[in-house]
């Protein structure tokens, strides 16, 4: 994540924690992970350059669980 986006991500995280009604099935860590995933996800319509695409594919194949992708 670019340093310029850190404050935006933190503000979104605080907003999500304040506004989301915690589900009894989710721990605080799960809610944090959900919020961060939403904030850091590639937005609809956003294009990735070939280096970013290659990193995503390599990260997918490096995961123990194929449904996880890291930045």
PDB file of N, CA, C and O in Angstrom:
ATOM      1  N   UNK A   1       0.850  -1.167   0.000  1.00  0.00           N
ATOM      2  CA  UNK A   1       0.000   0.000   0.000  1.00  0.00           C
ATOM      3  C   UNK A   1       0.893   1.227   0.000  1.00  0.00           C
ATOM      4  O   UNK A   1       1.858   1.302   0.761  1.00  0.00           O
ATOM      5  N   UNK A   2       0.575   2.171  -0.841  1.00  0.00           N
ATOM      6  CA  UNK A   2       1.364   3.403  -0.873  1.00  0.00           C
ATOM      7  C   UNK A   2       1.230   4.182   0.435  1.00  0.00           C
ATOM      8  O   UNK A   2       0.158   4.225   1.039  1.00  0.00           O
ATOM      9  N   UNK A   3       2.328   4.793   0.858  1.00  0.00           N
ATOM     10  CA  UNK A   3       2.326   5.544   2.113  1.00  0.00           C
ATOM     11  C   UNK A   3       1.256   6.631   2.115  1.00  0.00           C
ATOM     12  O   UNK A   3       0.696   6.946   3.164  1.00  0.00           O
ATOM     13  N   UNK A   4       0.971   7.202   0.955  1.00  0.00           N
ATOM     14  CA  UNK A   4      -0.019   8.275   0.860  1.00  0.00           C
ATOM     15  C   UNK A   4      -1.433   7.796   1.178  1.00  0.00           C
ATOM     16  O   UNK A   4      -2.311   8.612   1.457  1.00  0.00           O
ATOM     17  N   UNK A   5      -1.666   6.485   1.140  1.00  0.00           N
ATOM     18  CA  UNK A   5      -3.000   5.942   1.396  1.00  0.00           C
ATOM     19  C   UNK A   5      -3.181   5.425   2.813  1.00  0.00           C
ATOM     20  O   UNK A   5      -4.282   5.002   3.167  1.00  0.00           O
ATOM     21  N   UNK A   6      -2.149   5.444   3.628  1.00  0.00           N
ATOM     22  CA  UNK A   6      -2.227   4.883   4.981  1.00  0.00           C
ATOM     23  C   UNK A   6      -3.309   5.568   5.804  1.00  0.00           C
ATOM     24  O   UNK A   6      -4.110   4.888   6.445  1.00  0.00           O
ATOM     25  N   UNK A   7      -3.351   6.892   5.803  1.00  0.00           N
ATOM     26  CA  UNK A   7      -4.356   7.601   6.612  1.00  0.00           C
ATOM     27  C   UNK A   7      -5.766   7.312   6.125  1.00  0.00           C
ATOM     28  O   UNK A   7      -6.691   7.216   6.931  1.00  0.00           O
ATOM     29  N   UNK A   8      -5.941   7.173   4.818  1.00  0.00           N
ATOM     30  CA  UNK A   8      -7.270   6.857   4.270  1.00  0.00           C
ATOM     31  C   UNK A   8      -7.707   5.471   4.729  1.00  0.00           C
ATOM     32  O   UNK A   8      -8.858   5.278   5.121  1.00  0.00           O
ATOM     33  N   UNK A   9      -6.792   4.507   4.680  1.00  0.00           N
ATOM     34  CA  UNK A   9      -7.090   3.138   5.105  1.00  0.00           C
ATOM     35  C   UNK A   9      -7.440   3.112   6.589  1.00  0.00           C
ATOM     36  O   UNK A   9      -8.397   2.446   6.984  1.00  0.00           O
ATOM     37  N   UNK A  10      -6.680   3.825   7.413  1.00  0.00           N
ATOM     38  CA  UNK A  10      -6.958   3.852   8.852  1.00  0.00           C
ATOM     39  C   UNK A  10      -8.299   4.510   9.147  1.00  0.00           C
ATOM     40  O   UNK A  10      -9.043   4.040  10.007  1.00  0.00           O
ATOM     41  N   UNK A  11      -8.613   5.591   8.443  1.00  0.00           N
ATOM     42  CA  UNK A  11      -9.913   6.240   8.635  1.00  0.00           C
ATOM     43  C   UNK A  11     -11.048   5.304   8.254  1.00  0.00           C
ATOM     44  O   UNK A  11     -12.066   5.246   8.944  1.00  0.00           O
ATOM     45  N   UNK A  12     -10.879   4.564   7.152  1.00  0.00           N
ATOM     46  CA  UNK A  12     -11.899   3.597   6.729  1.00  0.00           C
ATOM     47  C   UNK A  12     -12.046   2.489   7.767  1.00  0.00           C
ATOM     48  O   UNK A  12     -13.159   2.053   8.059  1.00  0.00           O
ATOM     49  N   UNK A  13     -10.931   2.038   8.318  1.00  0.00           N
ATOM     50  CA  UNK A  13     -10.952   0.993   9.340  1.00  0.00           C
ATOM     51  C   UNK A  13     -11.725   1.460  10.570  1.00  0.00           C
ATOM     52  O   UNK A  13     -12.569   0.728  11.089  1.00  0.00           O
ATOM     53  N   UNK A  14     -11.444   2.661  11.031  1.00  0.00           N
ATOM     54  CA  UNK A  14     -12.145   3.208  12.201  1.00  0.00           C
ATOM     55  C   UNK A  14     -13.635   3.357  11.903  1.00  0.00           C
ATOM     56  O   UNK A  14     -14.476   3.025  12.739  1.00  0.00           O
ATOM     57  N   UNK A  15     -13.955   3.848  10.726  1.00  0.00           N
ATOM     58  CA  UNK A  15     -15.353   4.004  10.328  1.00  0.00           C
ATOM     59  C   UNK A  15     -16.072   2.658  10.299  1.00  0.00           C
ATOM     60  O   UNK A  15     -17.199   2.540  10.781  1.00  0.00           O
ATOM     61  N   UNK A  16     -15.415   1.642   9.731  1.00  0.00           N
ATOM     62  CA  UNK A  16     -16.023   0.311   9.673  1.00  0.00           C
ATOM     63  C   UNK A  16     -16.282  -0.241  11.067  1.00  0.00           C
ATOM     64  O   UNK A  16     -17.340  -0.816  11.323  1.00  0.00           O
ATOM     65  N   UNK A  17     -15.324  -0.069  11.968  1.00  0.00           N
ATOM     66  CA  UNK A  17     -15.478  -0.580  13.332  1.00  0.00           C
ATOM     67  C   UNK A  17     -16.605   0.161  14.055  1.00  0.00           C
ATOM     68  O   UNK A  17     -17.373  -0.447  14.800  1.00  0.00           O
ATOM     69  N   UNK A  18     -16.699   1.463  13.835  1.00  0.00           N
ATOM     70  CA  UNK A  18     -17.744   2.255  14.489  1.00  0.00           C
ATOM     71  C   UNK A  18     -19.136   1.956  13.939  1.00  0.00           C
ATOM     72  O   UNK A  18     -20.113   1.947  14.688  1.00  0.00           O
ATOM     73  N   UNK A  19     -19.228   1.711  12.632  1.00  0.00           N
ATOM     74  CA  UNK A  19     -20.529   1.601  11.988  1.00  0.00           C
ATOM     75  C   UNK A  19     -21.048   0.183  11.807  1.00  0.00           C
ATOM     76  O   UNK A  19     -22.260  -0.017  11.729  1.00  0.00           O
ATOM     77  N   UNK A  20     -20.170  -0.799  11.738  1.00  0.00           N
ATOM     78  CA  UNK A  20     -20.614  -2.178  11.563  1.00  0.00           C
ATOM     79  C   UNK A  20     -21.077  -2.749  12.885  1.00  0.00           C
ATOM     80  O   UNK A  20     -20.428  -2.588  13.918  1.00  0.00           O
ATOM     81  N   UNK A  21     -22.215  -3.418  12.829  1.00  0.00           N
ATOM     82  CA  UNK A  21     -22.709  -4.104  14.023  1.00  0.00           C
ATOM     83  C   UNK A  21     -21.983  -5.437  14.081  1.00  0.00           C
ATOM     84  O   UNK A  21     -22.133  -6.266  13.183  1.00  0.00           O
ATOM     85  N   UNK A  22     -21.188  -5.653  15.140  1.00  0.00           N
ATOM     86  CA  UNK A  22     -20.422  -6.903  15.207  1.00  0.00           C
ATOM     87  C   UNK A  22     -21.338  -8.121  15.250  1.00  0.00           C
ATOM     88  O   UNK A  22     -22.285  -8.172  16.035  1.00  0.00           O
ATOM     89  N   UNK A  23     -21.053  -9.075  14.420  1.00  0.00           N
ATOM     90  CA  UNK A  23     -21.767 -10.338  14.401  1.00  0.00           C
ATOM     91  C   UNK A  23     -21.133 -11.224  15.464  1.00  0.00           C
ATOM     92  O   UNK A  23     -19.910 -11.260  15.600  1.00  0.00           O
ATOM     93  N   UNK A  24     -21.955 -11.929  16.209  1.00  0.00           N
ATOM     94  CA  UNK A  24     -21.421 -12.768  17.283  1.00  0.00           C
ATOM     95  C   UNK A  24     -20.523 -13.878  16.751  1.00  0.00           C
ATOM     96  O   UNK A  24     -19.744 -14.459  17.508  1.00  0.00           O
ATOM     97  N   UNK A  25     -20.623 -14.179  15.456  1.00  0.00           N
ATOM     98  CA  UNK A  25     -19.804 -15.245  14.875  1.00  0.00           C
ATOM     99  C   UNK A  25     -18.413 -14.768  14.486  1.00  0.00           C
ATOM    100  O   UNK A  25     -17.559 -15.583  14.136  1.00  0.00           O
ATOM    101  N   UNK A  26     -18.169 -13.465  14.541  1.00  0.00           N
ATOM    102  CA  UNK A  26     -16.888 -12.922  14.106  1.00  0.00           C
ATOM    103  C   UNK A  26     -16.127 -12.317  15.276  1.00  0.00           C
ATOM    104  O   UNK A  26     -16.699 -11.609  16.104  1.00  0.00           O
ATOM    105  N   UNK A  27     -14.840 -12.602  15.333  1.00  0.00           N
ATOM    106  CA  UNK A  27     -13.979 -12.020  16.361  1.00  0.00           C
ATOM    107  C   UNK A  27     -13.532 -10.631  15.908  1.00  0.00           C
ATOM    108  O   UNK A  27     -13.763 -10.233  14.767  1.00  0.00           O
ATOM    109  N   UNK A  28     -12.892  -9.905  16.815  1.00  0.00           N
ATOM    110  CA  UNK A  28     -12.362  -8.588  16.467  1.00  0.00           C
ATOM    111  C   UNK A  28     -11.338  -8.711  15.349  1.00  0.00           C
ATOM    112  O   UNK A  28     -11.263  -7.847  14.476  1.00  0.00           O
ATOM    113  N   UNK A  29     -10.551  -9.780  15.372  1.00  0.00           N
ATOM    114  CA  UNK A  29      -9.557 -10.001  14.315  1.00  0.00           C
ATOM    115  C   UNK A  29     -10.239 -10.224  12.970  1.00  0.00           C
ATOM    116  O   UNK A  29      -9.756  -9.745  11.944  1.00  0.00           O
ATOM    117  N   UNK A  30     -11.356 -10.947  12.968  1.00  0.00           N
ATOM    118  CA  UNK A  30     -12.101 -11.177  11.726  1.00  0.00           C
ATOM    119  C   UNK A  30     -12.660  -9.865  11.181  1.00  0.00           C
ATOM    120  O   UNK A  30     -12.608  -9.617   9.977  1.00  0.00           O
ATOM    121  N   UNK A  31     -13.197  -9.021  12.072  1.00  0.00           N
ATOM    122  CA  UNK A  31     -13.728  -7.731  11.630  1.00  0.00           C
ATOM    123  C   UNK A  31     -12.612  -6.844  11.087  1.00  0.00           C
ATOM    124  O   UNK A  31     -12.809  -6.137  10.099  1.00  0.00           O
ATOM    125  N   UNK A  32     -11.451  -6.875  11.718  1.00  0.00           N
ATOM    126  CA  UNK A  32     -10.296  -6.117  11.246  1.00  0.00           C
ATOM    127  C   UNK A  32      -9.860  -6.614   9.868  1.00  0.00           C
ATOM    128  O   UNK A  32      -9.595  -5.816   8.969  1.00  0.00           O
ATOM    129  N   UNK A  33      -9.789  -7.926   9.709  1.00  0.00           N
ATOM    130  CA  UNK A  33      -9.391  -8.507   8.424  1.00  0.00           C
ATOM    131  C   UNK A  33     -10.394  -8.144   7.335  1.00  0.00           C
ATOM    132  O   UNK A  33     -10.003  -7.827   6.212  1.00  0.00           O
ATOM    133  N   UNK A  34     -11.683  -8.189   7.659  1.00  0.00           N
ATOM    134  CA  UNK A  34     -12.725  -7.838   6.683  1.00  0.00           C
ATOM    135  C   UNK A  34     -12.576  -6.385   6.241  1.00  0.00           C
ATOM    136  O   UNK A  34     -12.643  -6.086   5.049  1.00  0.00           O
ATOM    137  N   UNK A  35     -12.378  -5.503   7.182  1.00  0.00           N
ATOM    138  CA  UNK A  35     -12.252  -4.084   6.873  1.00  0.00           C
ATOM    139  C   UNK A  35     -11.009  -3.810   6.035  1.00  0.00           C
ATOM    140  O   UNK A  35     -11.066  -3.052   5.068  1.00  0.00           O
ATOM    141  N   UNK A  36      -9.887  -4.424   6.403  1.00  0.00           N
ATOM    142  CA  UNK A  36      -8.651  -4.208   5.657  1.00  0.00           C
ATOM    143  C   UNK A  36      -8.756  -4.790   4.251  1.00  0.00           C
ATOM    144  O   UNK A  36      -8.261  -4.192   3.295  1.00  0.00           O
ATOM    145  N   UNK A  37      -9.393  -5.945   4.119  1.00  0.00           N
ATOM    146  CA  UNK A  37      -9.561  -6.548   2.793  1.00  0.00           C
ATOM    147  C   UNK A  37     -10.390  -5.634   1.904  1.00  0.00           C
ATOM    148  O   UNK A  37     -10.081  -5.447   0.727  1.00  0.00           O
ATOM    149  N   UNK A  38     -11.446  -5.067   2.479  1.00  0.00           N
ATOM    150  CA  UNK A  38     -12.305  -4.155   1.714  1.00  0.00           C
ATOM    151  C   UNK A  38     -11.538  -2.902   1.306  1.00  0.00           C
ATOM    152  O   UNK A  38     -11.667  -2.436   0.174  1.00  0.00           O
ATOM    153  N   UNK A  39     -10.749  -2.361   2.213  1.00  0.00           N
ATOM    154  CA  UNK A  39     -10.014  -1.129   1.937  1.00  0.00           C
ATOM    155  C   UNK A  39      -8.873  -1.335   0.941  1.00  0.00           C
ATOM    156  O   UNK A  39      -8.588  -0.457   0.126  1.00  0.00           O
ATOM    157  N   UNK A  40      -8.227  -2.486   1.009  1.00  0.00           N
ATOM    158  CA  UNK A  40      -7.042  -2.727   0.182  1.00  0.00           C
ATOM    159  C   UNK A  40      -7.349  -3.458  -1.125  1.00  0.00           C
ATOM    160  O   UNK A  40      -6.453  -3.669  -1.942  1.00  0.00           O
ATOM    161  N   UNK A  41      -8.600  -3.843  -1.324  1.00  0.00           N
ATOM    162  CA  UNK A  41      -8.969  -4.578  -2.536  1.00  0.00           C
ATOM    163  C   UNK A  41      -8.778  -3.720  -3.782  1.00  0.00           C
ATOM    164  O   UNK A  41      -8.835  -2.491  -3.727  1.00  0.00           O
ATOM    165  N   UNK A  42      -8.557  -4.378  -4.875  1.00  0.00           N
ATOM    166  CA  UNK A  42      -8.467  -3.685  -6.157  1.00  0.00           C
ATOM    167  C   UNK A  42      -9.881  -3.244  -6.514  1.00  0.00           C
ATOM    168  O   UNK A  42     -10.801  -4.059  -6.583  1.00  0.00           O
ATOM    169  N   UNK A  43     -10.033  -1.982  -6.734  1.00  0.00           N
ATOM    170  CA  UNK A  43     -11.354  -1.416  -6.982  1.00  0.00           C
ATOM    171  C   UNK A  43     -11.840  -1.756  -8.386  1.00  0.00           C
ATOM    172  O   UNK A  43     -11.042  -1.926  -9.308  1.00  0.00           O
ATOM    173  N   UNK A  44     -13.152  -1.852  -8.534  1.00  0.00           N
ATOM    174  CA  UNK A  44     -13.777  -2.134  -9.814  1.00  0.00           C
ATOM    175  C   UNK A  44     -13.358  -1.085 -10.842  1.00  0.00           C
ATOM    176  O   UNK A  44     -13.459   0.115 -10.586  1.00  0.00           O
ATOM    177  N   UNK A  45     -12.897  -1.532 -11.982  1.00  0.00           N
ATOM    178  CA  UNK A  45     -12.477  -0.623 -13.032  1.00  0.00           C
ATOM    179  C   UNK A  45     -11.010  -0.230 -12.963  1.00  0.00           C
ATOM    180  O   UNK A  45     -10.495   0.391 -13.892  1.00  0.00           O
ATOM    181  N   UNK A  46     -10.331  -0.582 -11.878  1.00  0.00           N
ATOM    182  CA  UNK A  46      -8.914  -0.260 -11.727  1.00  0.00           C
ATOM    183  C   UNK A  46      -8.087  -1.254 -12.544  1.00  0.00           C
ATOM    184  O   UNK A  46      -8.288  -2.464 -12.442  1.00  0.00           O
ATOM    185  N   UNK A  47      -7.176  -0.751 -13.338  1.00  0.00           N
ATOM    186  CA  UNK A  47      -6.314  -1.611 -14.150  1.00  0.00           C
ATOM    187  C   UNK A  47      -4.984  -1.841 -13.434  1.00  0.00           C
ATOM    188  O   UNK A  47      -4.447  -0.947 -12.780  1.00  0.00           O
ATOM    189  N   UNK A  48      -4.475  -3.048 -13.573  1.00  0.00           N
ATOM    190  CA  UNK A  48      -3.164  -3.377 -13.019  1.00  0.00           C
ATOM    191  C   UNK A  48      -2.163  -3.450 -14.154  1.00  0.00           C
ATOM    192  O   UNK A  48      -2.477  -3.929 -15.244  1.00  0.00           O
ATOM    193  N   UNK A  49      -0.946  -2.970 -13.891  1.00  0.00           N
ATOM    194  CA  UNK A  49       0.090  -3.117 -14.913  1.00  0.00           C
ATOM    195  C   UNK A  49       0.592  -4.557 -14.880  1.00  0.00           C
ATOM    196  O   UNK A  49       0.218  -5.328 -13.996  1.00  0.00           O
ATOM    197  N   UNK A  50       1.431  -4.915 -15.832  1.00  0.00           N
ATOM    198  CA  UNK A  50       1.866  -6.310 -15.949  1.00  0.00           C
ATOM    199  C   UNK A  50       2.663  -6.780 -14.729  1.00  0.00           C
ATOM    200  O   UNK A  50       2.578  -7.950 -14.356  1.00  0.00           O
ATOM    201  N   UNK A  51       3.423  -5.898 -14.113  1.00  0.00           N
ATOM    202  CA  UNK A  51       4.175  -6.266 -12.903  1.00  0.00           C
ATOM    203  C   UNK A  51       3.218  -6.584 -11.754  1.00  0.00           C
ATOM    204  O   UNK A  51       3.418  -7.563 -11.035  1.00  0.00           O
ATOM    205  N   UNK A  52       2.194  -5.772 -11.581  1.00  0.00           N
ATOM    206  CA  UNK A  52       1.204  -6.007 -10.522  1.00  0.00           C
ATOM    207  C   UNK A  52       0.422  -7.296 -10.785  1.00  0.00           C
ATOM    208  O   UNK A  52       0.138  -8.053  -9.856  1.00  0.00           O
ATOM    209  N   UNK A  53       0.078  -7.542 -12.040  1.00  0.00           N
ATOM    210  CA  UNK A  53      -0.625  -8.773 -12.391  1.00  0.00           C
ATOM    211  C   UNK A  53       0.232  -9.997 -12.089  1.00  0.00           C
ATOM    212  O   UNK A  53      -0.245 -10.984 -11.529  1.00  0.00           O
ATOM    213  N   UNK A  54       1.507  -9.915 -12.471  1.00  0.00           N
ATOM    214  CA  UNK A  54       2.427 -11.028 -12.233  1.00  0.00           C
ATOM    215  C   UNK A  54       2.595 -11.283 -10.737  1.00  0.00           C
ATOM    216  O   UNK A  54       2.627 -12.434 -10.301  1.00  0.00           O
ATOM    217  N   UNK A  55       2.701 -10.208  -9.950  1.00  0.00           N
ATOM    218  CA  UNK A  55       2.821 -10.354  -8.499  1.00  0.00           C
ATOM    219  C   UNK A  55       1.590 -11.047  -7.919  1.00  0.00           C
ATOM    220  O   UNK A  55       1.712 -11.908  -7.047  1.00  0.00           O
ATOM    221  N   UNK A  56       0.409 -10.671  -8.402  1.00  0.00           N
ATOM    222  CA  UNK A  56      -0.820 -11.271  -7.889  1.00  0.00           C
ATOM    223  C   UNK A  56      -0.868 -12.767  -8.198  1.00  0.00           C
ATOM    224  O   UNK A  56      -1.216 -13.566  -7.330  1.00  0.00           O
ATOM    225  N   UNK A  57      -0.524 -13.148  -9.418  1.00  0.00           N
ATOM    226  CA  UNK A  57      -0.532 -14.564  -9.797  1.00  0.00           C
ATOM    227  C   UNK A  57       0.511 -15.332  -8.990  1.00  0.00           C
ATOM    228  O   UNK A  57       0.228 -16.424  -8.497  1.00  0.00           O
ATOM    229  N   UNK A  58       1.701 -14.781  -8.853  1.00  0.00           N
ATOM    230  CA  UNK A  58       2.749 -15.451  -8.067  1.00  0.00           C
ATOM    231  C   UNK A  58       2.342 -15.598  -6.609  1.00  0.00           C
ATOM    232  O   UNK A  58       2.613 -16.627  -5.989  1.00  0.00           O
ATOM    233  N   UNK A  59       1.692 -14.574  -6.056  1.00  0.00           N
ATOM    234  CA  UNK A  59       1.224 -14.641  -4.667  1.00  0.00           C
ATOM    235  C   UNK A  59       0.156 -15.712  -4.504  1.00  0.00           C
ATOM    236  O   UNK A  59       0.125 -16.427  -3.502  1.00  0.00           O
ATOM    237  N   UNK A  60      -0.709 -15.814  -5.488  1.00  0.00           N
ATOM    238  CA  UNK A  60      -1.759 -16.836  -5.432  1.00  0.00           C
ATOM    239  C   UNK A  60      -1.150 -18.233  -5.399  1.00  0.00           C
ATOM    240  O   UNK A  60      -1.545 -19.065  -4.582  1.00  0.00           O
ATOM    241  N   UNK A  61      -0.190 -18.493  -6.285  1.00  0.00           N
ATOM    242  CA  UNK A  61       0.421 -19.821  -6.326  1.00  0.00           C
ATOM    243  C   UNK A  61       1.314 -20.096  -5.120  1.00  0.00           C
ATOM    244  O   UNK A  61       1.597 -21.256  -4.823  1.00  0.00           O
ATOM    245  N   UNK A  62       1.763 -19.057  -4.419  1.00  0.00           N
ATOM    246  CA  UNK A  62       2.601 -19.243  -3.236  1.00  0.00           C
ATOM    247  C   UNK A  62       1.784 -19.518  -1.981  1.00  0.00           C
ATOM    248  O   UNK A  62       2.336 -19.946  -0.967  1.00  0.00           O
ATOM    249  N   UNK A  63       0.484 -19.279  -2.035  1.00  0.00           N
ATOM    250  CA  UNK A  63      -0.378 -19.465  -0.855  1.00  0.00           C
ATOM    251  C   UNK A  63      -0.650 -20.938  -0.573  1.00  0.00           C
ATOM    252  O   UNK A  63      -0.722 -21.767  -1.479  1.00  0.00           O
ATOM    253  N   UNK A  64      -0.796 -21.229   0.711  1.00  0.00           N
ATOM    254  CA  UNK A  64      -1.216 -22.569   1.105  1.00  0.00           C
ATOM    255  C   UNK A  64      -2.666 -22.792   0.711  1.00  0.00           C
ATOM    256  O   UNK A  64      -3.059 -23.896   0.334  1.00  0.00           O
ATOM    257  N   UNK A  65      -3.465 -21.716   0.804  1.00  0.00           N
ATOM    258  CA  UNK A  65      -4.863 -21.760   0.402  1.00  0.00           C
ATOM    259  C   UNK A  65      -5.012 -20.900  -0.844  1.00  0.00           C
ATOM    260  O   UNK A  65      -4.735 -19.702  -0.789  1.00  0.00           O
ATOM    261  N   UNK A  66      -5.441 -21.473  -1.968  1.00  0.00           N
ATOM    262  CA  UNK A  66      -5.474 -20.713  -3.214  1.00  0.00           C
ATOM    263  C   UNK A  66      -6.447 -19.539  -3.202  1.00  0.00           C
ATOM    264  O   UNK A  66      -6.391 -18.699  -4.100  1.00  0.00           O
ATOM    265  N   UNK A  67      -7.326 -19.455  -2.225  1.00  0.00           N
ATOM    266  CA  UNK A  67      -8.262 -18.328  -2.195  1.00  0.00           C
ATOM    267  C   UNK A  67      -7.661 -17.104  -1.514  1.00  0.00           C
ATOM    268  O   UNK A  67      -8.324 -16.071  -1.416  1.00  0.00           O
ATOM    269  N   UNK A  68      -6.409 -17.198  -1.038  1.00  0.00           N
ATOM    270  CA  UNK A  68      -5.788 -16.044  -0.386  1.00  0.00           C
ATOM    271  C   UNK A  68      -4.775 -15.393  -1.310  1.00  0.00           C
ATOM    272  O   UNK A  68      -3.956 -16.070  -1.932  1.00  0.00           O
ATOM    273  N   UNK A  69      -4.839 -14.083  -1.392  1.00  0.00           N
ATOM    274  CA  UNK A  69      -3.864 -13.315  -2.174  1.00  0.00           C
ATOM    275  C   UNK A  69      -3.376 -12.199  -1.296  1.00  0.00           C
ATOM    276  O   UNK A  69      -4.184 -11.497  -0.687  1.00  0.00           O
ATOM    277  N   UNK A  70      -2.062 -12.011  -1.212  1.00  0.00           N
ATOM    278  CA  UNK A  70      -1.491 -10.945  -0.407  1.00  0.00           C
ATOM    279  C   UNK A  70      -0.897  -9.878  -1.284  1.00  0.00           C
ATOM    280  O   UNK A  70      -0.570 -10.123  -2.445  1.00  0.00           O
ATOM    281  N   UNK A  71      -0.757  -8.695  -0.731  1.00  0.00           N
ATOM    282  CA  UNK A  71      -0.118  -7.596  -1.473  1.00  0.00           C
ATOM    283  C   UNK A  71       1.330  -7.545  -1.173  1.00  0.00           C
ATOM    284  O   UNK A  71       2.040  -6.689  -1.701  1.00  0.00           O
TER     285      UNK A  71
END
